[in-house]
Amino acid sequence: MNLVVMVVTAITFLINSKLGALLLLLAVACFMLTAEGNMYERLLKVIVYSSAYYTFDIFGGRKRLSVCIVSIALLCVLLTFNMLTRGARVTVSSACKLIALIVFLGSYGLSVWTSHDSIEMVFMTYHLVLLAYLIFIIPVAKNEELMQTDTEALMKIFIHGVCAVAITLYIQYAAKIAFGISLGEIYEYNSDRVIYNVFFYSKSVLSLYLAVGLLYYFIGYINNKHISALIWMGVFAGAILLNNSRTGLVCFAVCAGLYCIRNAKKVVGSIRVTAMLLIIGAVGLYIIQLMLASRASLKGFADDNGRFETIIEALRLLPRYWFSGIGGSAADYTLSSMGVSVHNFFVAYLIQFGVFGGLAVNALLLSPVFEPKNRHWYLLVCVVLGGMLFANWHNVLYVVPLYLFFLLENRSGCNQKFIL
């Protein structure tokens, strides 16, 4: 879908969420009616496209029934029905994931049952259940040759969405500075500090989303040396500065460093790439200085702004809630003395679903990290690292496409052992 259309849709959401939802539904209809491929491939395109607007529901509201979540649920139902009717074979790896999934679902049900606000908890966490199920079902469907999808086309749609959000952030900033118009999520803490979130739930999550785009074009430039990749890197670097969050910058630096280390010959052998890395390092240091200058409350770049205290509090409460967890609603956090959610998904899921459920879902979410040969490994590790570096994910819908790319690109099942 054209980048301009995605930008227009994003801006429309900021101005009138109901009208934005209508434009998104029209785009979905276009995919379903005109896109090539079977039903599964069309649903994948809808999921990837709508993930850029994951915070809005079908009718323009927030945090409920989004187009993205409906598409994921429909994909899960269709794949499950097909797997059951075909008698699909299950590999050893998928069997292990199925065991972890069953443990998580049992703990999740217990956590919902004991929650002080079960309905809110379901709406706050059901997207996580669907992602965990996708991590299990996609490899099984791929082995059955149901998901032979062009991931390059899907990745292009996803990156267009990230680019659209970055451009929308610039427009949001310009509207506020030039005309005093507040579009979307803008928070003014002090006279010298304004946070621009577009329509994301937090600046850390938006920063992490932008870091994925920056890393994508960074890897693209090293491989292809296209000037357009450098231009988009500049766009994302500026967007991260406007967003004023360190999380995305740190995650990009770590993953870019890993890529350079593992591809040292390619990097060192090119003068242009080496010069580009030096420029990136200088620009990164300058951005860090600007971030620290605009946030006087921080003692330094390593200052966690009090987030580590919530992790300590969660671990302190874990022995009391080790079996069923505290739940995931606002009432659960308040009544358990936590007060606020933990900015680390690994610890957050332990305290929400108990030790067994938390370890099970964390095992599913972290399983791709141990398959570094996948070409989408760096992008996925970027969001996983961010989720464990005081960003959390708040809502996993925006990371679902990265898991899909990874799982659909997984190595062929010819060398895998089947148990069923």
C-alpha positions as CSV (number, residue, x, y, z in Angstrom):
1,M,0.0,0.0,0.0
2,N,1.3,3.4,-0.9
3,L,3.3,5.2,1.8
4,V,1.3,8.4,1.2
5,V,-1.9,6.6,1.9
6,M,-0.5,5.3,5.2
7,V,0.6,8.8,6.2
8,V,-2.8,10.2,5.4
9,T,-4.5,7.5,7.4
10,A,-2.2,8.1,10.4
11,I,-2.8,11.8,10.3
12,T,-6.6,11.2,10.0
13,F,-6.5,9.1,13.1
14,L,-4.9,12.0,15.0
15,I,-7.6,14.4,13.8
16,N,-10.6,12.1,13.9
17,S,-10.2,8.6,15.0
18,K,-13.5,7.4,13.6
19,L,-12.7,8.7,10.1
20,G,-9.2,7.2,10.4
21,A,-10.9,3.8,11.3
22,L,-13.0,4.1,8.2
23,L,-9.9,4.7,6.0
24,L,-8.3,1.7,7.6
25,L,-11.3,-0.5,6.9
26,L,-11.3,0.6,3.2
27,A,-7.6,-0.4,3.0
28,V,-8.5,-3.8,4.5
29,A,-11.3,-4.3,2.0
30,C,-8.8,-3.4,-0.8
31,F,-6.4,-6.1,0.5
32,M,-9.1,-8.7,0.9
33,L,-10.7,-8.1,-2.5
34,T,-7.7,-7.3,-4.8
35,A,-4.5,-8.8,-3.2
36,E,-3.0,-11.9,-4.8
37,G,-2.7,-15.2,-2.9
38,N,-4.9,-17.3,-0.7
39,M,-6.9,-16.2,2.3
40,Y,-4.0,-16.7,4.7
41,E,-1.7,-14.5,2.6
42,R,-4.4,-11.8,2.5
43,L,-4.9,-11.9,6.2
44,L,-1.1,-11.6,6.8
45,K,-1.1,-8.5,4.7
46,V,-4.0,-7.0,6.7
47,I,-2.2,-7.8,10.0
48,V,1.0,-6.2,8.9
49,Y,-0.7,-3.2,7.4
50,S,-3.0,-2.5,10.4
51,S,-0.3,-3.1,13.0
52,A,0.8,0.5,12.5
53,Y,-2.6,1.6,13.9
54,Y,-2.8,-1.0,16.5
55,T,-4.0,1.3,19.3
56,F,-7.4,2.0,17.6
57,D,-10.3,-0.3,17.4
58,I,-12.6,-0.9,14.4
59,F,-14.8,2.1,15.4
60,G,-12.1,4.5,16.3
61,G,-11.9,3.9,20.0
62,R,-8.9,2.7,22.0
63,K,-7.6,-0.5,23.6
64,R,-10.4,-2.8,22.4
65,L,-11.3,-4.6,19.2
66,S,-8.7,-3.4,16.6
67,V,-8.5,-4.5,13.0
68,C,-5.2,-6.0,13.7
69,I,-6.4,-8.2,16.6
70,V,-9.5,-9.3,14.6
71,S,-7.3,-10.4,11.7
72,I,-4.9,-12.3,14.0
73,A,-7.8,-14.1,15.7
74,L,-9.4,-15.0,12.3
75,L,-6.0,-16.3,11.1
76,C,-5.6,-18.4,14.2
77,V,-9.1,-19.9,13.8
78,L,-8.6,-20.7,10.1
79,L,-5.2,-22.3,10.7
80,T,-6.4,-24.3,13.6
81,F,-9.4,-25.7,11.7
82,N,-7.2,-26.6,8.8
83,M,-4.6,-28.3,10.9
84,L,-7.3,-30.4,12.7
85,T,-8.9,-31.5,9.5
86,R,-5.6,-32.3,7.7
87,G,-4.1,-34.1,10.7
88,A,-1.0,-32.0,10.6
89,R,2.4,-33.4,11.7
90,V,4.1,-31.7,14.7
91,T,7.8,-31.4,15.0
92,V,9.7,-31.8,18.3
93,S,10.2,-28.1,18.5
94,S,6.5,-27.4,17.9
95,A,5.6,-30.0,20.5
96,C,7.8,-28.2,23.1
97,K,6.1,-24.9,22.2
98,L,2.7,-26.6,22.5
99,I,3.5,-27.7,26.1
100,A,4.6,-24.2,27.0
101,L,1.4,-22.8,25.4
102,I,-0.8,-25.2,27.4
103,V,1.0,-24.3,30.7
104,F,0.6,-20.6,29.9
105,L,-3.1,-20.9,29.0
106,G,-3.8,-22.7,32.2
107,S,-2.0,-20.1,34.3
108,Y,-3.7,-17.3,32.3
109,G,-7.1,-18.7,33.0
110,L,-6.3,-19.0,36.7
111,S,-5.0,-15.4,36.7
112,V,-8.2,-14.1,35.0
113,W,-10.3,-16.0,37.5
114,T,-8.6,-14.5,40.5
115,S,-8.3,-11.0,39.0
116,H,-10.1,-8.1,40.7
117,D,-11.3,-7.0,37.3
118,S,-11.4,-10.0,35.0
119,I,-13.0,-8.2,32.0
120,E,-10.3,-5.4,32.0
121,M,-7.6,-8.0,32.4
122,V,-8.8,-9.9,29.4
123,F,-8.8,-6.8,27.3
124,M,-5.4,-5.8,28.5
125,T,-3.7,-9.2,27.8
126,Y,-5.6,-11.2,25.2
127,H,-3.3,-9.9,22.4
128,L,-0.5,-11.7,24.3
129,V,-2.4,-15.0,24.2
130,L,-2.9,-14.7,20.4
131,L,0.8,-14.0,19.9
132,A,1.8,-17.0,22.0
133,Y,-0.5,-19.1,19.9
134,L,0.9,-17.8,16.6
135,I,4.4,-18.7,17.7
136,F,3.2,-22.3,18.0
137,I,0.8,-22.6,15.0
138,I,2.8,-20.7,12.3
139,P,5.7,-23.2,12.1
140,V,3.2,-26.1,12.0
141,A,1.3,-24.4,9.1
142,K,4.5,-23.7,7.3
143,N,5.6,-27.3,7.5
144,E,2.2,-28.2,5.9
145,E,3.0,-25.7,3.1
146,L,0.0,-23.5,4.0
147,M,2.1,-20.3,4.6
148,Q,4.3,-20.1,1.5
149,T,4.3,-16.3,1.6
150,D,6.4,-13.6,0.1
151,T,7.9,-12.1,3.2
152,E,9.7,-9.4,1.2
153,A,6.3,-8.0,0.2
154,L,5.1,-8.2,3.8
155,M,8.2,-6.5,5.1
156,K,7.8,-3.7,2.6
157,I,4.2,-3.1,3.9
158,F,5.5,-3.1,7.5
159,I,8.4,-0.7,6.9
160,H,6.0,1.6,5.1
161,G,4.0,1.7,8.2
162,V,7.0,2.5,10.3
163,C,8.0,5.2,7.9
164,A,4.5,6.6,8.0
165,V,4.6,6.8,11.8
166,A,7.9,8.7,11.6
167,I,6.6,11.2,9.1
168,T,3.5,11.6,11.2
169,L,5.7,12.4,14.2
170,Y,7.3,15.2,12.3
171,I,3.9,16.6,11.3
172,Q,2.7,16.3,14.9
173,Y,5.8,18.3,16.0
174,A,5.5,20.9,13.3
175,A,1.8,21.4,14.1
176,K,2.5,22.0,17.8
177,I,5.5,24.3,17.2
178,A,4.3,26.3,14.3
179,F,0.6,26.5,15.0
180,G,0.1,25.4,18.6
181,I,-2.2,22.6,17.5
182,S,-2.0,19.4,19.5
183,L,-2.5,16.3,17.4
184,G,-2.6,12.9,19.1
185,E,-0.6,12.0,22.2
186,I,1.3,15.1,23.4
187,Y,2.3,15.5,27.0
188,E,3.8,18.6,28.5
189,Y,5.6,17.9,31.8
190,N,7.5,21.1,32.1
191,S,7.8,24.3,30.0
192,D,11.0,22.9,28.5
193,R,9.9,19.2,28.0
194,V,7.2,18.1,25.6
195,I,6.7,14.4,24.7
196,Y,5.3,13.5,21.3
197,N,3.9,10.0,21.1
198,V,1.8,10.2,17.9
199,F,-0.9,7.7,18.9
200,F,1.3,5.1,20.7
201,Y,0.9,4.3,24.4
202,S,4.3,5.5,25.6
203,K,7.4,7.2,24.2
204,S,9.6,4.2,24.9
205,V,7.3,1.9,22.8
206,L,7.3,4.5,19.9
207,S,11.1,4.9,20.2
208,L,11.5,1.1,19.9
209,Y,9.2,1.1,16.9
210,L,11.3,3.8,15.2
211,A,14.5,1.9,16.1
212,V,13.3,-1.1,14.0
213,G,13.0,1.2,11.0
214,L,16.5,2.7,11.6
215,L,18.0,-0.8,12.0
216,Y,16.3,-2.0,8.8
217,Y,17.8,0.8,6.7
218,F,21.1,0.5,8.5
219,I,21.4,-3.2,7.4
220,G,20.0,-2.3,4.0
221,Y,22.7,0.3,3.4
222,I,25.6,-2.1,4.5
223,N,24.3,-4.7,2.0
224,N,23.3,-2.5,-0.9
225,K,24.8,0.9,-0.2
226,H,21.8,2.8,-1.5
227,I,21.7,6.5,-0.8
228,S,17.9,6.3,-0.1
229,A,18.7,4.0,2.9
230,L,21.0,6.8,4.4
231,I,18.2,9.3,3.9
232,W,15.7,7.2,5.8
233,M,18.3,6.6,8.5
234,G,18.4,10.3,8.9
235,V,14.7,10.5,9.1
236,F,14.5,7.9,11.8
237,A,17.4,9.4,13.8
238,G,15.6,12.7,13.8
239,A,12.3,11.1,14.8
240,I,14.0,9.3,17.7
241,L,15.4,12.6,18.9
242,L,11.9,14.2,18.7
243,N,10.5,11.3,20.6
244,N,13.2,11.9,23.2
245,S,13.5,8.3,24.5
246,R,16.8,6.4,25.1
247,T,15.3,2.9,24.7
248,G,15.2,2.8,20.9
249,L,18.6,4.3,20.6
250,V,20.2,1.8,22.9
251,C,18.5,-1.2,21.2
252,F,19.6,0.0,17.8
253,A,23.2,0.5,18.9
254,V,23.3,-3.0,20.4
255,C,21.8,-4.8,17.4
256,A,23.8,-2.7,14.9
257,G,26.9,-3.5,16.8
258,L,26.1,-7.2,16.7
259,Y,25.5,-7.1,13.0
260,C,28.8,-5.3,12.4
261,I,30.7,-7.9,14.5
262,R,29.1,-10.8,12.7
263,N,29.7,-9.2,9.3
264,A,33.1,-7.7,10.0
265,K,34.6,-8.5,6.6
266,K,31.8,-6.8,4.8
267,V,32.0,-3.7,7.1
268,V,35.8,-3.3,7.2
269,G,36.2,-4.0,3.5
270,S,34.1,-0.9,2.5
271,I,35.4,2.6,3.1
272,R,31.9,4.0,2.6
273,V,30.4,1.7,5.2
274,T,33.2,2.5,7.7
275,A,32.7,6.3,7.2
276,M,29.0,5.8,7.6
277,L,29.6,4.0,11.0
278,L,31.8,6.9,12.2
279,I,29.1,9.4,11.2
280,I,26.4,7.4,13.0
281,G,28.5,7.2,16.1
282,A,29.0,11.0,16.1
283,V,25.3,11.7,15.5
284,G,24.4,9.2,18.2
285,L,26.6,11.0,20.8
286,Y,25.0,14.3,19.8
287,I,21.5,12.9,20.2
288,I,22.4,11.6,23.6
289,Q,23.7,15.0,24.7
290,L,20.5,16.7,23.4
291,M,18.3,14.2,25.3
292,L,20.2,14.7,28.5
293,A,20.0,18.5,28.1
294,S,16.2,18.4,27.7
295,R,15.7,16.1,30.7
296,A,17.2,17.8,33.7
297,S,15.7,15.2,36.1
298,L,18.1,12.6,34.7
299,K,21.5,12.2,36.5
300,G,23.0,10.6,33.4
301,F,22.3,8.5,30.4
302,A,22.3,5.4,32.6
303,D,19.6,6.9,34.9
304,D,16.6,4.5,34.8
305,N,14.2,7.2,35.9
306,G,12.9,5.0,38.8
307,R,11.9,2.1,36.6
308,F,14.2,-0.4,38.2
309,E,12.4,0.1,41.5
310,T,9.2,-1.4,40.0
311,I,11.2,-4.5,39.0
312,I,12.5,-4.9,42.5
313,E,9.0,-4.4,43.9
314,A,7.6,-7.1,41.5
315,L,10.3,-9.6,42.5
316,R,9.7,-8.8,46.1
317,L,5.9,-9.6,45.7
318,L,6.5,-12.7,43.5
319,P,6.7,-15.2,46.4
320,R,3.2,-14.1,47.5
321,Y,1.7,-14.5,44.0
322,W,4.0,-17.2,42.6
323,F,1.1,-19.5,41.6
324,S,-1.7,-17.4,40.2
325,G,0.0,-14.0,39.7
326,I,-1.6,-10.7,40.5
327,G,-3.5,-10.4,37.2
328,G,-3.1,-7.7,34.6
329,S,-5.7,-5.1,35.3
330,A,-5.2,-1.6,36.8
331,A,-7.1,-2.8,39.9
332,D,-4.8,-5.8,40.3
333,Y,-1.7,-3.7,40.3
334,T,-3.2,-1.1,42.7
335,L,-4.5,-3.6,45.2
336,S,-1.2,-5.6,45.1
337,S,0.8,-2.5,46.1
338,M,2.6,-2.4,42.8
339,G,0.8,0.7,41.7
340,V,2.1,0.7,38.1
341,S,3.0,-1.9,35.6
342,V,6.6,-3.2,35.3
343,H,8.7,-1.8,32.4
344,N,10.2,-5.2,31.6
345,F,8.0,-7.8,30.0
346,F,9.9,-10.8,31.4
347,V,9.3,-9.7,35.0
348,A,5.9,-8.3,34.2
349,Y,4.6,-11.6,33.0
350,L,6.0,-13.5,36.0
351,I,4.1,-11.2,38.4
352,Q,1.0,-11.2,36.2
353,F,0.6,-14.9,35.5
354,G,2.6,-16.5,38.2
355,V,5.9,-18.4,37.9
356,F,4.7,-21.2,35.7
357,G,2.7,-19.1,33.3
358,G,5.2,-16.4,33.2
359,L,8.1,-18.7,32.4
360,A,6.1,-20.5,29.8
361,V,5.1,-17.4,27.9
362,N,8.5,-15.9,28.2
363,A,10.0,-19.1,26.8
364,L,7.7,-18.7,23.8
365,L,8.6,-15.1,23.3
366,L,12.3,-15.6,23.7
367,S,12.5,-18.8,21.6
368,P,13.5,-16.9,18.3
369,V,16.5,-15.3,20.1
370,F,18.2,-18.7,20.0
371,E,18.0,-19.0,16.2
372,P,20.4,-16.3,15.0
373,K,20.7,-17.6,11.4
374,N,17.3,-16.2,10.5
375,R,17.7,-13.0,8.5
376,H,15.1,-11.2,10.5
377,W,16.9,-12.0,13.8
378,Y,18.3,-8.5,14.3
379,L,14.9,-6.8,14.0
380,L,13.2,-9.2,16.3
381,V,16.0,-9.0,18.9
382,C,15.8,-5.2,18.8
383,V,12.2,-5.3,20.1
384,V,12.8,-8.2,22.5
385,L,15.8,-6.3,24.0
386,G,13.7,-3.1,24.2
387,G,10.9,-5.0,26.0
388,M,13.5,-6.1,28.6
389,L,15.2,-2.7,28.9
390,F,12.5,-0.7,30.7
391,A,10.2,-0.4,27.7
392,N,7.8,-3.3,28.1
393,W,5.5,-3.6,25.2
394,H,2.2,-2.5,26.8
395,N,0.4,-4.2,23.8
396,V,2.2,-6.8,21.7
397,L,0.3,-6.1,18.5
398,Y,3.0,-3.9,17.0
399,V,5.7,-6.6,17.4
400,V,3.5,-9.3,15.9
401,P,4.6,-8.7,12.3
402,L,8.3,-9.1,13.3
403,Y,7.5,-12.5,14.9
404,L,5.5,-13.4,11.7
405,F,8.5,-12.5,9.5
406,F,10.8,-14.6,11.6
407,L,8.6,-17.6,11.8
408,L,7.7,-17.6,8.1
409,E,11.4,-17.3,7.2
410,N,12.4,-20.2,9.5
411,R,14.6,-22.9,8.1
412,S,13.0,-25.6,6.0
413,G,11.3,-28.5,7.7
414,C,13.4,-31.1,5.8
415,N,15.9,-31.4,8.6
416,Q,13.4,-31.4,11.4
417,K,12.2,-34.4,13.3
418,F,8.4,-35.1,13.4
419,I,6.7,-36.9,16.2
420,L,3.2,-36.9,14.9
